[in-house]
Amino acid sequence: MPRPGQNTRWWIAPAIATAIVGVSSIFGQPAVRDALNGRPVTGVHLVLPPGYVVLSPLNRIFDLICLLSVPQHVALLISVVLLFALWRALRRSPLLQSLRNEALAGSALVVIIVVIYGFAIAGPRPMAAIRVDDGDIVRVDFHSHTNVSGDARRTFSPTRNREWHRAAGYDVSYVTDHRRFRGARAAVAANPAHAGDGFIALMGFEGRIRGVDVVVPGMTAADSSMIGIKQRLHLDTLTSGREPVVIAAIPVRNIERIDTIAGIDSAYVRAVEIVDGAPRGLLQEQREGARIREIARQHRLLLVAGSNSHGWGRTAVAWNLVRVPGWRLLSADSLGAVLEDALRARDSARIQVIERLRPFAETNPTLLLGTLPVGLWQMLTTLTPTERIAWIAWAWVLVLAKRSRRYLVISSRISQ
């Protein structure tokens, strides 16, 4: 009969975890970077609310899941299954007992994966945000949705769209629903008198031009005559009197269609997304990022980002930083006009795209297998000092809790 205290090696696992978390700090790197050149940026910081830090191991895993493209999700799951199979293969037990145990263990793994993915995609949790040191910088999302869009989460109301963006560190978001302006109108109705008094939502629309999904910031319900069958846009001067400004969105089936519409003056295309927060958008950046940059260079298009948020996940992938001196004193409409003018003028000096650090493996199957180790390494090297304390604390707390439970069970058996 085993006795309490018999296992003297219980401390090895938390000690190893402590060492890994500590050593990874030597290789620390920023959690955000310039999306156009991949370099670190100054004056921009990822900030984490206390609730995020306390449960950092879980929140970091949830964020990693939301930062992956479709093939990377597949590679991640394959890696997890292979590691699980290896671990189980190293355990020795009689055949019949082994079959039963492996069936139970495999079922438990499936349940754990489903729960983790489900919570990452739909669960409530704190969000990582960005902070900028320069007070003249506006943090903007040019592409987002509400539940008015047919493919958005049903509970992602205009109010929740505002809350999602505010929690992610945005100052402004354009609500660009597919079908109607009702969601944008409701979001805009909650705007404060001045941009500096709170979060600002702006009107916009997403439609199609020659097979390309495009975002039109500043388009309102009064311009709905421009929307044809199946949401195809026939653009003309907006009712505001301003020339429309169009952002070509990704993903798109044929990237060359962006090249086509960018060459048509009547399309008013002034920018193209280089980062799109949807998993298929992240995949297109990985596969065809070089071609997107080439099209942008040929047609003098700005490279921008869009969250393309439909209410799934609590992770912002990228932010547009736009320099607008004195923006806090402007009304929502005035700020929108300034932002749209920056796009219209293709003023790349005023717009910077910041993205979360994430595994950026090519879609080559061999390189994709690095998704798990690269993701884990990036996770560890971008931890803040307070997160490292939380990680180490959880490593010891979980082992000590398990050891205490085992001690109580053994003591109970001995007393019997």
C-alpha positions in Angstrom: 0.0 0.0 0.0 1.6 3.4 -1.0 2.0 5.9 1.8 1.7 9.6 1.9 4.9 11.3 0.8 6.1 8.2 -1.0 6.5 10.1 -4.3 9.4 12.4 -3.9 9.6 13.5 -7.5 6.3 15.4 -7.7 8.1 18.7 -8.0 9.9 17.8 -11.2 7.1 18.8 -13.6 6.4 22.3 -12.1 10.1 22.9 -11.8 10.6 22.2 -15.5 7.6 24.4 -16.3 9.2 27.2 -14.2 12.5 26.8 -15.9 10.9 26.9 -19.4 8.9 30.0 -18.6 12.0 31.7 -17.1 14.4 30.8 -19.9 12.0 31.9 -22.6 12.1 35.4 -21.1 15.7 35.7 -22.3 14.4 35.5 -25.8 11.5 37.9 -25.2 10.0 39.6 -28.2 7.1 42.1 -28.8 3.7 40.6 -29.2 2.8 43.0 -32.0 4.7 44.0 -35.2 4.4 46.1 -38.3 2.3 44.0 -40.7 4.0 45.4 -43.8 7.6 44.6 -42.9 7.3 42.3 -40.0 9.5 44.5 -37.8 8.9 45.5 -34.2 7.2 48.9 -33.7 8.0 51.6 -31.1 5.3 53.3 -29.2 2.8 50.5 -29.6 2.1 48.0 -26.8 -0.1 45.0 -26.2 -2.0 45.5 -23.0 -3.8 42.9 -21.0 -6.6 43.4 -18.4 -6.1 41.7 -15.0 -8.6 39.0 -15.8 -6.6 38.0 -18.9 -3.4 37.8 -16.9 -4.8 35.7 -14.1 -5.9 33.0 -16.5 -3.1 33.7 -19.0 -2.3 30.1 -19.9 -5.9 29.6 -21.1 -6.3 33.0 -22.7 -3.0 32.7 -24.6 -4.2 29.3 -26.0 -7.5 30.8 -27.0 -5.8 33.7 -28.7 -3.4 31.3 -30.6 -6.4 29.4 -31.9 -8.0 32.6 -33.2 -4.7 33.7 -34.9 -4.4 30.6 -37.2 -5.4 30.1 -40.8 -7.5 27.0 -41.8 -4.5 24.8 -42.8 -2.7 25.8 -39.5 -5.7 24.6 -37.6 -5.5 21.2 -39.3 -1.7 21.1 -38.6 -2.2 22.0 -35.0 -4.8 19.3 -34.4 -2.7 16.7 -36.2 0.3 17.6 -34.0 -1.8 17.3 -30.8 -3.1 13.9 -31.9 0.4 12.6 -32.7 1.8 13.8 -29.4 -1.1 12.3 -27.6 -0.6 8.9 -29.4 3.1 9.0 -28.6 2.5 9.7 -24.9 0.0 6.8 -24.8 2.3 4.5 -26.6 4.9 4.9 -23.9 2.5 3.7 -21.3 2.6 0.0 -20.6 -0.5 -1.9 -19.5 -2.2 -5.3 -20.3 -3.9 -5.5 -23.7 -7.5 -5.5 -22.6 -7.0 -2.9 -20.1 -5.0 -0.9 -22.6 -7.8 -1.0 -25.2 -10.3 0.2 -22.7 -8.0 2.9 -21.3 -7.1 4.2 -24.8 -10.7 4.4 -25.8 -11.5 6.5 -22.7 -8.4 8.6 -23.2 -9.1 9.2 -26.8 -12.7 10.3 -26.0 -11.4 12.6 -23.3 -9.0 14.2 -25.8 -11.8 14.9 -28.3 -13.9 16.4 -25.6 -11.1 18.7 -24.4 -10.4 19.8 -28.0 -14.0 20.6 -28.6 -14.4 22.5 -25.3 -11.2 24.5 -25.9 -12.1 25.4 -29.5 -15.7 26.1 -28.5 -14.7 28.5 -25.8 -12.0 30.2 -28.0 -14.6 30.9 -30.7 -17.7 31.6 -28.6 -16.8 32.0 -25.0 -16.8 35.2 -23.0 -13.4 36.3 -21.9 -11.1 39.3 -21.5 -9.4 40.7 -24.7 -5.8 41.7 -25.4 -5.7 45.3 -26.7 -3.1 47.7 -28.0 -2.1 51.1 -26.6 -0.2 53.8 -28.5 2.0 56.4 -26.9 1.2 59.1 -29.6 -2.0 60.9 -28.8 -2.5 61.9 -32.4 -3.0 58.2 -33.5 -6.5 56.8 -34.0 -6.9 53.0 -33.9 -9.3 52.1 -36.7 -11.0 49.0 -38.0 -12.3 49.5 -41.6 -14.2 46.2 -41.8 -16.6 44.7 -39.3 -20.1 43.3 -39.1 -23.1 42.9 -36.8 -25.9 40.3 -36.7 -27.6 42.2 -39.5 -25.2 40.4 -41.8 -26.6 37.0 -42.5 -23.3 35.1 -41.7 -22.6 36.9 -38.4 -23.2 35.5 -34.9 -26.8 36.0 -34.0 -26.0 37.6 -30.7 -23.4 40.0 -32.2 -25.6 43.1 -32.0 -24.4 46.6 -32.8 -23.9 47.1 -29.0 -21.7 44.0 -28.8 -19.8 45.1 -31.9 -18.9 48.3 -30.1 -18.0 46.4 -27.0 -15.8 44.0 -28.9 -13.8 46.8 -30.6 -13.5 48.9 -27.4 -12.1 45.9 -25.5 -9.6 45.2 -28.3 -8.3 48.8 -28.1 -9.9 50.4 -31.2 -11.1 54.0 -31.1 -13.1 53.7 -34.3 -14.8 50.9 -36.3 -16.7 51.0 -39.5 -19.8 48.8 -39.4 -19.9 47.3 -42.9 -22.8 44.8 -43.0 -23.6 42.9 -46.2 -27.3 43.5 -46.6 -28.6 46.5 -44.7 -27.5 49.6 -42.9 -29.7 48.9 -39.8 -26.8 47.6 -37.8 -24.5 50.5 -38.6 -27.3 53.0 -37.9 -27.9 51.5 -34.5 -24.1 51.4 -33.7 -23.7 55.1 -34.8 -26.6 56.2 -32.6 -24.6 55.4 -29.5 -21.7 57.7 -30.5 -20.7 60.5 -28.1 -20.6 64.1 -29.2 -16.8 64.2 -29.6 -14.5 61.3 -30.6 -12.4 61.8 -27.5 -15.4 61.1 -25.2 -15.7 57.4 -26.1 -15.8 54.8 -28.8 -16.9 55.8 -32.3 -18.8 53.6 -34.8 -19.1 54.8 -38.4 -21.3 53.9 -41.3 -20.1 51.6 -44.1 -21.1 48.8 -46.4 -19.7 45.6 -47.9 -20.7 44.6 -51.4 -19.2 43.2 -54.6 -17.5 44.6 -57.7 -16.7 42.2 -60.5 -16.5 39.2 -58.1 -14.5 41.0 -55.4 -15.9 41.7 -52.0 -15.3 45.4 -51.3 -15.8 47.7 -48.3 -17.0 51.2 -48.8 -16.4 53.3 -45.6 -18.8 56.2 -45.3 -21.5 54.7 -47.4 -24.9 55.3 -45.8 -28.5 54.1 -46.3 -29.1 57.3 -48.4 -26.7 55.8 -50.9 -28.6 52.5 -51.2 -29.6 53.2 -54.8 -26.0 52.2 -55.7 -26.7 48.6 -54.5 -27.9 46.3 -57.3 -29.0 42.7 -57.4 -27.0 40.4 -55.1 -25.4 43.4 -53.4 -23.3 44.3 -56.5 -22.2 47.9 -56.3 -22.7 50.6 -59.0 -20.8 53.5 -57.5 -21.4 57.1 -58.0 -20.9 60.2 -55.9 -22.1 59.7 -52.3 -25.0 61.8 -51.0 -22.4 63.5 -48.8 -21.0 64.9 -52.0 -17.7 63.0 -51.5 -16.2 60.5 -54.0 -16.6 56.9 -52.8 -13.5 55.3 -51.5 -13.3 51.5 -51.8 -11.2 48.9 -50.0 -10.8 45.5 -51.8 -11.3 42.8 -49.2 -9.8 39.4 -48.8 -10.4 36.4 -49.0 -11.1 36.4 -52.8 -11.2 33.3 -55.0 -9.0 34.8 -57.7 -6.6 37.4 -56.5 -6.2 38.7 -60.0 -9.7 40.1 -59.8 -8.4 42.7 -57.4 -5.9 43.7 -60.1 -8.8 44.0 -62.6 -11.0 46.3 -60.5 -8.0 48.4 -59.3 -7.4 49.3 -63.0 -11.0 50.6 -63.5 -11.2 54.2 -62.5 -15.0 54.0 -61.8 -14.4 51.4 -59.1 -12.7 54.1 -56.9 -10.4 51.4 -55.3 -7.9 53.1 -53.1 -6.8 50.3 -50.7 -6.6 46.5 -50.4 -6.5 44.4 -47.2 -3.2 42.8 -46.5 -4.5 41.3 -43.2 -8.1 40.0 -42.7 -9.1 38.5 -39.4 -11.1 35.6 -40.8 -9.2 32.2 -41.0 -9.5 32.2 -44.8 -8.3 35.8 -45.0 -5.2 34.8 -42.9 -4.7 31.9 -45.3 -4.7 34.2 -48.3 -2.2 36.5 -46.8 0.1 33.5 -46.3 -0.4 32.1 -49.8 -0.6 35.3 -51.8 0.7 38.1 -49.6 3.5 38.8 -52.1 1.0 39.1 -55.0 -1.3 41.4 -52.9 1.7 43.7 -52.3 2.6 43.6 -56.0 -0.9 44.6 -57.0 -0.9 47.4 -54.4 2.5 48.7 -55.7 1.3 48.6 -59.3 -1.9 50.5 -58.6 -0.7 52.7 -55.7 -3.1 51.1 -53.3 -2.8 51.5 -49.6 -2.3 48.3 -47.6 -4.8 48.1 -44.7 -6.3 45.6 -42.2 -9.8 44.6 -41.4 -10.9 42.5 -38.4 -13.8 41.2 -40.5 -15.3 40.4 -37.1 -18.6 38.5 -37.3 -18.8 38.0 -33.5 -16.7 34.9 -33.3 -13.7 34.9 -31.0 -12.3 37.5 -28.6 -9.0 38.1 -30.4 -8.1 41.1 -32.6 -5.6 40.2 -35.3 -4.7 43.7 -36.6 -5.2 47.4 -36.2 -4.9 50.4 -38.5 -3.1 53.3 -36.9 -4.1 56.6 -38.6 -2.5 59.9 -37.7 -5.1 62.6 -37.1 -3.9 65.5 -35.0 -6.7 66.8 -32.7 -9.0 63.9 -33.5 -10.5 63.8 -30.0 -12.2 67.2 -30.6 -13.9 66.1 -33.8 -17.4 64.8 -34.2 -17.9 61.3 -35.4 -18.9 62.5 -38.9 -15.9 64.9 -39.1 -13.5 62.1 -38.0 -15.0 59.8 -40.6 -14.4 62.3 -43.3 -10.8 62.7 -42.3 -10.2 59.0 -42.2 -11.9 58.5 -45.6 -9.8 61.4 -47.1 -6.6 59.6 -45.9 -7.7 56.5 -47.8 -8.8 58.5 -50.8 -5.5 60.3 -51.0 -3.6 57.0 -50.6 -1.6 58.6 -47.8 0.6 55.8 -46.7 2.6 58.1 -44.5 -0.4 58.5 -42.2 -1.6 54.9 -42.0 0.3 52.0 -40.3 -0.9 48.5 -40.0 -0.1 46.7 -36.7 -0.7 42.9 -36.3 -0.4 40.3 -33.6 2.6 38.1 -33.7 1.4 34.7 -35.0 2.8 31.6 -36.7 3.3 32.6 -40.3 4.3 29.3 -41.8 3.9 28.8 -45.5 1.2 26.5 -46.7 3.7 23.8 -47.5 2.7 20.7 -45.5 6.1 20.2 -44.1 6.4 23.7 -42.8 2.9 23.7 -41.5 3.9 21.0 -39.0 5.8 23.8 -37.2 2.5 25.5 -36.3 2.4 24.0 -32.8 6.0 24.5 -31.7 6.3 28.0 -33.3 3.0 29.0 -31.8 4.0 27.8 -28.3 7.4 29.5 -28.6 5.9 32.8 -29.7 3.4 32.4 -26.8 6.2 32.0 -24.3 8.5 34.6 -25.6 5.8 37.3 -25.7 4.6 36.8 -22.1 4.6 39.9 -19.9 6.4 39.7 -16.5 3.0 39.4 -14.6 1.9 36.7 -17.0 5.1 34.7 -16.3 4.3 34.9 -12.6 0.8 33.6 -13.3 2.1 30.7 -15.5 4.6 29.6 -12.8 1.9 29.9 -10.1 -0.5 27.8 -12.0 2.1 25.1 -12.7 2.7 24.7 -8.9 -0.9 25.2 -7.8 -2.2 22.4 -10.1 0.5 19.9 -9.1 0.1 20.7 -5.4 -3.7 20.4 -5.7 -3.4 17.0 -7.4 -0.8 15.9 -4.8 -3.1 17.1 -1.9 -6.0 15.2 -3.4 -3.9 12.0 -3.7 -2.7 12.4 -0.1 -6.3 12.7 1.1 -7.3 9.6 -0.8 -4.4 7.5 0.4 -4.9 8.7 4.0 -8.5 7.7 3.8 -7.6 4.2 2.6 -5.0 3.8 5.4 -7.5 4.8 8.1 -9.9 2.2 6.8 
